[in-house]
Amino acid sequence: MPGRGYDGDPDRFEPVRPFPEPREWRIEQGPNPGTIIIGLVNDELTLGLHPALI
């Protein structure tokens, strides 16, 4: 899927992994000072911390 940072349907807990070709992401100011949001272009899916403490 060109321009997407995942392969196939997005999964909320899919780990981020490298692809051989470039992917497009949106980076914007987060809700709190000093934070950012990294997400898919034209989509609500964003990168985040896994809720499980490892």
mmCIF file of the N, C-alpha and C atoms, coordinates in Angstrom:
data_MODEL
# 
_entry.id   MODEL 
# 
loop_
_atom_site.group_PDB 
_atom_site.id 
_atom_site.type_symbol 
_atom_site.label_atom_id 
_atom_site.label_alt_id 
_atom_site.label_comp_id 
_atom_site.label_asym_id 
_atom_site.label_entity_id 
_atom_site.label_seq_id 
_atom_site.pdbx_PDB_ins_code 
_atom_site.Cartn_x 
_atom_site.Cartn_y 
_atom_site.Cartn_z 
_atom_site.occupancy 
_atom_site.B_iso_or_equiv 
_atom_site.pdbx_formal_charge 
_atom_site.auth_seq_id 
_atom_site.auth_comp_id 
_atom_site.auth_asym_id 
_atom_site.auth_atom_id 
_atom_site.pdbx_PDB_model_num 
ATOM 1   N N  . MET A 1 1  ? 0.843  -1.165 0.000  1.00 0.00 ? 1  MET A N  1 
ATOM 2   C CA . MET A 1 1  ? 0.000  0.000  0.000  1.00 0.00 ? 1  MET A CA 1 
ATOM 3   C C  . MET A 1 1  ? 0.896  1.239  0.000  1.00 0.00 ? 1  MET A C  1 
ATOM 4   N N  . PRO A 1 2  ? 1.057  1.951  -1.071 1.00 0.00 ? 2  PRO A N  1 
ATOM 5   C CA . PRO A 1 2  ? 1.949  3.102  -1.092 1.00 0.00 ? 2  PRO A CA 1 
ATOM 6   C C  . PRO A 1 2  ? 1.525  4.182  -0.105 1.00 0.00 ? 2  PRO A C  1 
ATOM 7   N N  . GLY A 1 3  ? 2.518  4.784  0.544  1.00 0.00 ? 3  GLY A N  1 
ATOM 8   C CA . GLY A 1 3  ? 2.234  5.865  1.472  1.00 0.00 ? 3  GLY A CA 1 
ATOM 9   C C  . GLY A 1 3  ? 1.786  5.413  2.849  1.00 0.00 ? 3  GLY A C  1 
ATOM 10  N N  . ARG A 1 4  ? 1.714  4.107  3.076  1.00 0.00 ? 4  ARG A N  1 
ATOM 11  C CA . ARG A 1 4  ? 1.294  3.600  4.373  1.00 0.00 ? 4  ARG A CA 1 
ATOM 12  C C  . ARG A 1 4  ? 2.483  2.967  5.083  1.00 0.00 ? 4  ARG A C  1 
ATOM 13  N N  . GLY A 1 5  ? 2.499  3.026  6.382  1.00 0.00 ? 5  GLY A N  1 
ATOM 14  C CA . GLY A 1 5  ? 3.604  2.485  7.160  1.00 0.00 ? 5  GLY A CA 1 
ATOM 15  C C  . GLY A 1 5  ? 3.312  1.108  7.719  1.00 0.00 ? 5  GLY A C  1 
ATOM 16  N N  . TYR A 1 6  ? 2.384  0.396  7.142  1.00 0.00 ? 6  TYR A N  1 
ATOM 17  C CA . TYR A 1 6  ? 2.062  -0.944 7.586  1.00 0.00 ? 6  TYR A CA 1 
ATOM 18  C C  . TYR A 1 6  ? 1.762  -1.794 6.367  1.00 0.00 ? 6  TYR A C  1 
ATOM 19  N N  . ASP A 1 7  ? 1.744  -3.108 6.538  1.00 0.00 ? 7  ASP A N  1 
ATOM 20  C CA . ASP A 1 7  ? 1.478  -4.031 5.455  1.00 0.00 ? 7  ASP A CA 1 
ATOM 21  C C  . ASP A 1 7  ? 0.130  -4.701 5.717  1.00 0.00 ? 7  ASP A C  1 
ATOM 22  N N  . GLY A 1 8  ? -0.842 -4.539 4.829  1.00 0.00 ? 8  GLY A N  1 
ATOM 23  C CA . GLY A 1 8  ? -2.165 -5.118 5.022  1.00 0.00 ? 8  GLY A CA 1 
ATOM 24  C C  . GLY A 1 8  ? -3.040 -4.214 5.877  1.00 0.00 ? 8  GLY A C  1 
ATOM 25  N N  . ASP A 1 9  ? -4.059 -4.801 6.503  1.00 0.00 ? 9  ASP A N  1 
ATOM 26  C CA . ASP A 1 9  ? -4.966 -4.028 7.351  1.00 0.00 ? 9  ASP A CA 1 
ATOM 27  C C  . ASP A 1 9  ? -4.244 -3.580 8.622  1.00 0.00 ? 9  ASP A C  1 
ATOM 28  N N  . PRO A 1 10 ? -4.454 -2.329 9.059  1.00 0.00 ? 10 PRO A N  1 
ATOM 29  C CA . PRO A 1 10 ? -3.786 -1.877 10.283 1.00 0.00 ? 10 PRO A CA 1 
ATOM 30  C C  . PRO A 1 10 ? -4.304 -2.632 11.502 1.00 0.00 ? 10 PRO A C  1 
ATOM 31  N N  . ASP A 1 11 ? -3.405 -2.949 12.402 1.00 0.00 ? 11 ASP A N  1 
ATOM 32  C CA . ASP A 1 11 ? -3.736 -3.625 13.643 1.00 0.00 ? 11 ASP A CA 1 
ATOM 33  C C  . ASP A 1 11 ? -3.269 -2.723 14.779 1.00 0.00 ? 11 ASP A C  1 
ATOM 34  N N  . ARG A 1 12 ? -4.118 -2.473 15.740 1.00 0.00 ? 12 ARG A N  1 
ATOM 35  C CA . ARG A 1 12 ? -3.817 -1.566 16.841 1.00 0.00 ? 12 ARG A CA 1 
ATOM 36  C C  . ARG A 1 12 ? -2.517 -1.926 17.552 1.00 0.00 ? 12 ARG A C  1 
ATOM 37  N N  . PHE A 1 13 ? -2.151 -3.188 17.617 1.00 0.00 ? 13 PHE A N  1 
ATOM 38  C CA . PHE A 1 13 ? -0.956 -3.608 18.352 1.00 0.00 ? 13 PHE A CA 1 
ATOM 39  C C  . PHE A 1 13 ? 0.131  -4.170 17.437 1.00 0.00 ? 13 PHE A C  1 
ATOM 40  N N  . GLU A 1 14 ? 0.087  -3.830 16.156 1.00 0.00 ? 14 GLU A N  1 
ATOM 41  C CA . GLU A 1 14 ? 1.118  -4.274 15.211 1.00 0.00 ? 14 GLU A CA 1 
ATOM 42  C C  . GLU A 1 14 ? 2.414  -3.524 15.495 1.00 0.00 ? 14 GLU A C  1 
ATOM 43  N N  . PRO A 1 15 ? 3.536  -4.240 15.699 1.00 0.00 ? 15 PRO A N  1 
ATOM 44  C CA . PRO A 1 15 ? 4.800  -3.535 15.932 1.00 0.00 ? 15 PRO A CA 1 
ATOM 45  C C  . PRO A 1 15 ? 5.254  -2.790 14.679 1.00 0.00 ? 15 PRO A C  1 
ATOM 46  N N  . VAL A 1 16 ? 5.946  -1.685 14.879 1.00 0.00 ? 16 VAL A N  1 
ATOM 47  C CA . VAL A 1 16 ? 6.510  -0.936 13.765 1.00 0.00 ? 16 VAL A CA 1 
ATOM 48  C C  . VAL A 1 16 ? 7.751  -1.676 13.305 1.00 0.00 ? 16 VAL A C  1 
ATOM 49  N N  . ARG A 1 17 ? 7.882  -1.835 11.988 1.00 0.00 ? 17 ARG A N  1 
ATOM 50  C CA . ARG A 1 17 ? 9.054  -2.508 11.445 1.00 0.00 ? 17 ARG A CA 1 
ATOM 51  C C  . ARG A 1 17 ? 9.474  -1.816 10.156 1.00 0.00 ? 17 ARG A C  1 
ATOM 52  N N  . PRO A 1 18 ? 10.736 -1.941 9.796  1.00 0.00 ? 18 PRO A N  1 
ATOM 53  C CA . PRO A 1 18 ? 11.216 -1.248 8.595  1.00 0.00 ? 18 PRO A CA 1 
ATOM 54  C C  . PRO A 1 18 ? 10.726 -1.910 7.308  1.00 0.00 ? 18 PRO A C  1 
ATOM 55  N N  . PHE A 1 19 ? 10.592 -1.100 6.275  1.00 0.00 ? 19 PHE A N  1 
ATOM 56  C CA . PHE A 1 19 ? 10.271 -1.563 4.936  1.00 0.00 ? 19 PHE A CA 1 
ATOM 57  C C  . PHE A 1 19 ? 11.393 -1.105 4.013  1.00 0.00 ? 19 PHE A C  1 
ATOM 58  N N  . PRO A 1 20 ? 11.629 -1.800 2.915  1.00 0.00 ? 20 PRO A N  1 
ATOM 59  C CA . PRO A 1 20 ? 12.712 -1.389 2.009  1.00 0.00 ? 20 PRO A CA 1 
ATOM 60  C C  . PRO A 1 20 ? 12.437 -0.068 1.282  1.00 0.00 ? 20 PRO A C  1 
ATOM 61  N N  . GLU A 1 21 ? 11.167 0.311  1.116  1.00 0.00 ? 21 GLU A N  1 
ATOM 62  C CA . GLU A 1 21 ? 10.841 1.560  0.439  1.00 0.00 ? 21 GLU A CA 1 
ATOM 63  C C  . GLU A 1 21 ? 10.332 2.587  1.455  1.00 0.00 ? 21 GLU A C  1 
ATOM 64  N N  . PRO A 1 22 ? 10.469 3.880  1.145  1.00 0.00 ? 22 PRO A N  1 
ATOM 65  C CA . PRO A 1 22 ? 10.021 4.929  2.079  1.00 0.00 ? 22 PRO A CA 1 
ATOM 66  C C  . PRO A 1 22 ? 8.512  4.863  2.337  1.00 0.00 ? 22 PRO A C  1 
ATOM 67  N N  . ARG A 1 23 ? 8.119  5.258  3.536  1.00 0.00 ? 23 ARG A N  1 
ATOM 68  C CA . ARG A 1 23 ? 6.709  5.361  3.925  1.00 0.00 ? 23 ARG A CA 1 
ATOM 69  C C  . ARG A 1 23 ? 6.431  6.782  4.376  1.00 0.00 ? 23 ARG A C  1 
ATOM 70  N N  . GLU A 1 24 ? 5.205  7.237  4.203  1.00 0.00 ? 24 GLU A N  1 
ATOM 71  C CA . GLU A 1 24 ? 4.838  8.596  4.578  1.00 0.00 ? 24 GLU A CA 1 
ATOM 72  C C  . GLU A 1 24 ? 4.091  8.581  5.910  1.00 0.00 ? 24 GLU A C  1 
ATOM 73  N N  . TRP A 1 25 ? 4.513  9.455  6.843  1.00 0.00 ? 25 TRP A N  1 
ATOM 74  C CA . TRP A 1 25 ? 3.887  9.596  8.144  1.00 0.00 ? 25 TRP A CA 1 
ATOM 75  C C  . TRP A 1 25 ? 3.576  11.067 8.375  1.00 0.00 ? 25 TRP A C  1 
ATOM 76  N N  . ARG A 1 26 ? 2.602  11.354 9.205  1.00 0.00 ? 26 ARG A N  1 
ATOM 77  C CA . ARG A 1 26 ? 2.349  12.741 9.600  1.00 0.00 ? 26 ARG A CA 1 
ATOM 78  C C  . ARG A 1 26 ? 2.918  12.935 11.000 1.00 0.00 ? 26 ARG A C  1 
ATOM 79  N N  . ILE A 1 27 ? 3.529  14.077 11.227 1.00 0.00 ? 27 ILE A N  1 
ATOM 80  C CA . ILE A 1 27 ? 4.092  14.426 12.529 1.00 0.00 ? 27 ILE A CA 1 
ATOM 81  C C  . ILE A 1 27 ? 3.499  15.777 12.912 1.00 0.00 ? 27 ILE A C  1 
ATOM 82  N N  . GLU A 1 28 ? 2.865  15.828 14.082 1.00 0.00 ? 28 GLU A N  1 
ATOM 83  C CA . GLU A 1 28 ? 2.220  17.069 14.507 1.00 0.00 ? 28 GLU A CA 1 
ATOM 84  C C  . GLU A 1 28 ? 2.376  17.274 16.005 1.00 0.00 ? 28 GLU A C  1 
ATOM 85  N N  . GLN A 1 29 ? 2.099  18.488 16.453 1.00 0.00 ? 29 GLN A N  1 
ATOM 86  C CA . GLN A 1 29 ? 2.165  18.847 17.870 1.00 0.00 ? 29 GLN A CA 1 
ATOM 87  C C  . GLN A 1 29 ? 1.235  17.948 18.669 1.00 0.00 ? 29 GLN A C  1 
ATOM 88  N N  . GLY A 1 30 ? 1.726  17.415 19.781 1.00 0.00 ? 30 GLY A N  1 
ATOM 89  C CA . GLY A 1 30 ? 0.910  16.581 20.652 1.00 0.00 ? 30 GLY A CA 1 
ATOM 90  C C  . GLY A 1 30 ? 0.015  17.411 21.560 1.00 0.00 ? 30 GLY A C  1 
ATOM 91  N N  . PRO A 1 31 ? -0.817 16.756 22.363 1.00 0.00 ? 31 PRO A N  1 
ATOM 92  C CA . PRO A 1 31 ? -1.761 17.468 23.226 1.00 0.00 ? 31 PRO A CA 1 
ATOM 93  C C  . PRO A 1 31 ? -1.097 18.182 24.409 1.00 0.00 ? 31 PRO A C  1 
ATOM 94  N N  . ASN A 1 32 ? 0.098  17.725 24.793 1.00 0.00 ? 32 ASN A N  1 
ATOM 95  C CA . ASN A 1 32 ? 0.820  18.330 25.912 1.00 0.00 ? 32 ASN A CA 1 
ATOM 96  C C  . ASN A 1 32 ? 2.091  18.994 25.407 1.00 0.00 ? 32 ASN A C  1 
ATOM 97  N N  . PRO A 1 33 ? 2.557  20.041 26.089 1.00 0.00 ? 33 PRO A N  1 
ATOM 98  C CA . PRO A 1 33 ? 3.795  20.701 25.666 1.00 0.00 ? 33 PRO A CA 1 
ATOM 99  C C  . PRO A 1 33 ? 4.958  19.706 25.590 1.00 0.00 ? 33 PRO A C  1 
ATOM 100 N N  . GLY A 1 34 ? 5.741  19.802 24.533 1.00 0.00 ? 34 GLY A N  1 
ATOM 101 C CA . GLY A 1 34 ? 6.900  18.930 24.364 1.00 0.00 ? 34 GLY A CA 1 
ATOM 102 C C  . GLY A 1 34 ? 6.578  17.544 23.851 1.00 0.00 ? 34 GLY A C  1 
ATOM 103 N N  . THR A 1 35 ? 5.335  17.306 23.418 1.00 0.00 ? 35 THR A N  1 
ATOM 104 C CA . THR A 1 35 ? 4.972  15.988 22.886 1.00 0.00 ? 35 THR A CA 1 
ATOM 105 C C  . THR A 1 35 ? 4.632  16.105 21.404 1.00 0.00 ? 35 THR A C  1 
ATOM 106 N N  . ILE A 1 36 ? 4.762  14.994 20.696 1.00 0.00 ? 36 ILE A N  1 
ATOM 107 C CA . ILE A 1 36 ? 4.397  14.938 19.283 1.00 0.00 ? 36 ILE A CA 1 
ATOM 108 C C  . ILE A 1 36 ? 3.524  13.726 19.031 1.00 0.00 ? 36 ILE A C  1 
ATOM 109 N N  . ILE A 1 37 ? 2.794  13.765 17.937 1.00 0.00 ? 37 ILE A N  1 
ATOM 110 C CA . ILE A 1 37 ? 1.990  12.634 17.473 1.00 0.00 ? 37 ILE A CA 1 
ATOM 111 C C  . ILE A 1 37 ? 2.554  12.213 16.129 1.00 0.00 ? 37 ILE A C  1 
ATOM 112 N N  . ILE A 1 38 ? 2.827  10.923 15.984 1.00 0.00 ? 38 ILE A N  1 
ATOM 113 C CA . ILE A 1 38 ? 3.273  10.362 14.710 1.00 0.00 ? 38 ILE A CA 1 
ATOM 114 C C  . ILE A 1 38 ? 2.180  9.408  14.263 1.00 0.00 ? 38 ILE A C  1 
ATOM 115 N N  . GLY A 1 39 ? 1.624  9.659  13.082 1.00 0.00 ? 39 GLY A N  1 
ATOM 116 C CA . GLY A 1 39 ? 0.514  8.837  12.604 1.00 0.00 ? 39 GLY A CA 1 
ATOM 117 C C  . GLY A 1 39 ? 0.504  8.710  11.107 1.00 0.00 ? 39 GLY A C  1 
ATOM 118 N N  . LEU A 1 40 ? -0.449 7.954  10.625 1.00 0.00 ? 40 LEU A N  1 
ATOM 119 C CA . LEU A 1 40 ? -0.625 7.765  9.191  1.00 0.00 ? 40 LEU A CA 1 
ATOM 120 C C  . LEU A 1 40 ? -1.242 9.015  8.581  1.00 0.00 ? 40 LEU A C  1 
ATOM 121 N N  . VAL A 1 41 ? -0.897 9.282  7.352  1.00 0.00 ? 41 VAL A N  1 
ATOM 122 C CA . VAL A 1 41 ? -1.463 10.409 6.619  1.00 0.00 ? 41 VAL A CA 1 
ATOM 123 C C  . VAL A 1 41 ? -2.929 10.085 6.317  1.00 0.00 ? 41 VAL A C  1 
ATOM 124 N N  . ASN A 1 42 ? -3.827 11.027 6.571  1.00 0.00 ? 42 ASN A N  1 
ATOM 125 C CA . ASN A 1 42 ? -5.267 10.876 6.309  1.00 0.00 ? 42 ASN A CA 1 
ATOM 126 C C  . ASN A 1 42 ? -5.877 9.675  7.027  1.00 0.00 ? 42 ASN A C  1 
ATOM 127 N N  . ASP A 1 43 ? -5.452 9.423  8.253  1.00 0.00 ? 43 ASP A N  1 
ATOM 128 C CA . ASP A 1 43 ? -5.965 8.290  9.025  1.00 0.00 ? 43 ASP A CA 1 
ATOM 129 C C  . ASP A 1 43 ? -5.806 8.615  10.501 1.00 0.00 ? 43 ASP A C  1 
ATOM 130 N N  . GLU A 1 44 ? -6.616 8.024  11.364 1.00 0.00 ? 44 GLU A N  1 
ATOM 131 C CA . GLU A 1 44 ? -6.523 8.264  12.799 1.00 0.00 ? 44 GLU A CA 1 
ATOM 132 C C  . GLU A 1 44 ? -5.496 7.371  13.478 1.00 0.00 ? 44 GLU A C  1 
ATOM 133 N N  . LEU A 1 45 ? -4.970 6.343  12.781 1.00 0.00 ? 45 LEU A N  1 
ATOM 134 C CA . LEU A 1 45 ? -4.004 5.420  13.366 1.00 0.00 ? 45 LEU A CA 1 
ATOM 135 C C  . LEU A 1 45 ? -2.705 6.149  13.691 1.00 0.00 ? 45 LEU A C  1 
ATOM 136 N N  . THR A 1 46 ? -2.225 6.019  14.930 1.00 0.00 ? 46 THR A N  1 
ATOM 137 C CA . THR A 1 46 ? -0.993 6.674  15.367 1.00 0.00 ? 46 THR A CA 1 
ATOM 138 C C  . THR A 1 46 ? -0.074 5.673  16.050 1.00 0.00 ? 46 THR A C  1 
ATOM 139 N N  . LEU A 1 47 ? 1.193  6.033  16.163 1.00 0.00 ? 47 LEU A N  1 
ATOM 140 C CA . LEU A 1 47 ? 2.133  5.232  16.928 1.00 0.00 ? 47 LEU A CA 1 
ATOM 141 C C  . LEU A 1 47 ? 1.899  5.500  18.400 1.00 0.00 ? 47 LEU A C  1 
ATOM 142 N N  . GLY A 1 48 ? 2.145  4.509  19.227 1.00 0.00 ? 48 GLY A N  1 
ATOM 143 C CA . GLY A 1 48 ? 1.970  4.703  20.661 1.00 0.00 ? 48 GLY A CA 1 
ATOM 144 C C  . GLY A 1 48 ? 2.679  3.631  21.447 1.00 0.00 ? 48 GLY A C  1 
ATOM 145 N N  . LEU A 1 49 ? 2.685  3.802  22.732 1.00 0.00 ? 49 LEU A N  1 
ATOM 146 C CA . LEU A 1 49 ? 3.285  2.817  23.624 1.00 0.00 ? 49 LEU A CA 1 
ATOM 147 C C  . LEU A 1 49 ? 2.336  1.651  23.829 1.00 0.00 ? 49 LEU A C  1 
ATOM 148 N N  . HIS A 1 50 ? 2.888  0.454  23.915 1.00 0.00 ? 50 HIS A N  1 
ATOM 149 C CA . HIS A 1 50 ? 2.063  -0.730 24.181 1.00 0.00 ? 50 HIS A CA 1 
ATOM 150 C C  . HIS A 1 50 ? 1.630  -0.662 25.642 1.00 0.00 ? 50 HIS A C  1 
ATOM 151 N N  . PRO A 1 51 ? 0.361  -1.004 25.932 1.00 0.00 ? 51 PRO A N  1 
ATOM 152 C CA . PRO A 1 51 ? -0.133 -0.905 27.312 1.00 0.00 ? 51 PRO A CA 1 
ATOM 153 C C  . PRO A 1 51 ? 0.501  -1.912 28.270 1.00 0.00 ? 51 PRO A C  1 
ATOM 154 N N  . ALA A 1 52 ? 1.086  -3.008 27.756 1.00 0.00 ? 52 ALA A N  1 
ATOM 155 C CA . ALA A 1 52 ? 1.700  -4.017 28.628 1.00 0.00 ? 52 ALA A CA 1 
ATOM 156 C C  . ALA A 1 52 ? 3.051  -3.516 29.121 1.00 0.00 ? 52 ALA A C  1 
ATOM 157 N N  . LEU A 1 53 ? 3.309  -3.684 30.405 1.00 0.00 ? 53 LEU A N  1 
ATOM 158 C CA . LEU A 1 53 ? 4.607  -3.327 30.963 1.00 0.00 ? 53 LEU A CA 1 
ATOM 159 C C  . LEU A 1 53 ? 5.558  -4.493 30.715 1.00 0.00 ? 53 LEU A C  1 
ATOM 160 N N  . ILE A 1 54 ? 6.593  -4.242 29.968 1.00 0.00 ? 54 ILE A N  1 
ATOM 161 C CA . ILE A 1 54 ? 7.531  -5.332 29.615 1.00 0.00 ? 54 ILE A CA 1 
ATOM 162 C C  . ILE A 1 54 ? 8.853  -5.095 30.301 1.00 0.00 ? 54 ILE A C  1 
# 
